[in-house]
């Protein structure tokens, strides 16, 4: 099946030993989401060989045979290096293939789990020389890529006879138990991201609005859209619910198409390295990628501070009520060393009225200031059709949906990345030309920026990055920042 492979195990190379002894993958093999992790590692797999194909192209029986063959080629000396409980250690391979589920959805779960297991065995259980010989063998079988989705178990209720329901539930539990044990690579390759956020697979586009077809694209438009998002698609507006009817779309008109605005004339989607701005708009609670409950929407009034320097990332929001009183602050601190170790850094939450201050591990690493530009920190560099950066158009909002300036008209360059739409001031006469105007996510934030002041915010607010004295520290990530504005930077 794989062509001629030497019967004897290859000698382990120094690279084999070093890689097995390394508990954490290098930064070039790490992404912040399950979706991103799959895309990233699949790129590495395709560089290894042209024989890799999408996981969906395989059936479970073929994958089981591949897994069995790779178990025969696994190097026991290499596997012995992995400590007990290491996610790369092989699972016991049974002598017979697992029973194929009758339910098509469960079969997809079983198939995806086997794809993970085949890739794990190929990459981590074979000596370098054996793997190279296998991939170079002429006429070899196709090999699966990693799935880019993650399956969650949902229990069905009602609709079946008691005996049938019990059997179906038993099969579902068996398949998902097997699947959870197979997808071990997600635990280290997703990086330091909170468990609830690890599946960032976007939901399908909203259904066509029954009253005003096309309105759904104004509310939400991402890289999955067919046809692709246009100049004014996906910009949304003030929201009070999750559907296309629960939004007042911002007034937008196309000014110049991508062919009329050459790349050299486009304003890059960048935040300043250091500065502050007023932020107005609204946010959904809870912020969601794939919501499992209706959201509630509240206005947002805040001041944003940015402080990127010497490899460190710092960001702060001072939230305030509609009357201007500060209600809470969130400070995100991530040192250069934490970035290199793929650690998300610290998040400090301060609620002055309650006298509360808590520092904990951040949900994810700090927002990249170059997220909508040529972002060197983006490990995926996806093409636009897969969620990478896309320039949509130059647009005019008349007015922009800024409650603090209801008659403000803006000219902007419109960028899309994954599910987020980012507008940059493109008006030659504007004092904020080249600076962010607006950030919008369909089920997340709607931020309108104004009153930018570019420069070191500590000159205006010396304690902007300081963790308040007496703050309750809940995570190791906080300790290097407590008591200092510059520690570990």
ABEGO torsion letter per residue (X at the ends): XAEBBBABBBBBBAAAAAAAABABBBAAABBABAAAAAAAAAAAAAAABAABBBAAABBAAAAAAAAAAAAAABBAAAAAABBBGBAABBBBBBABBBBBBABAAAAAAAAAAAAAAAAAAAAAABBAAAAAAAAABBGBBBBBBBBABBBBBBBBBEGBBAAAAAAAAAAAAAAAAAAAAAAAAAAAAAEBBBAAAABABBBBBBBBBAABBGAAAAABBBAABOBBBBAABGAEEBBABABAAABBBBBBBBABBAAABBAAABBBBBBBABEBBBBBEBBBOBBBABBABBBBBBBBBBBBBBBBBGGBBBBBBBBBBAAGBBABBBBBBBBAAAAAAGBAEBBBBBBAAAGBBBBBBBABBBBBAAAABBBAABAAGBBAAAGBBBBAEBBBBOBBBBAABAABBBBBBBBBBEABBBBBBABAABAABGBBABBBBAABBBBBBBGBBBEBAAAABAAAABBBBGBBBABAAAAAABGBAABGX
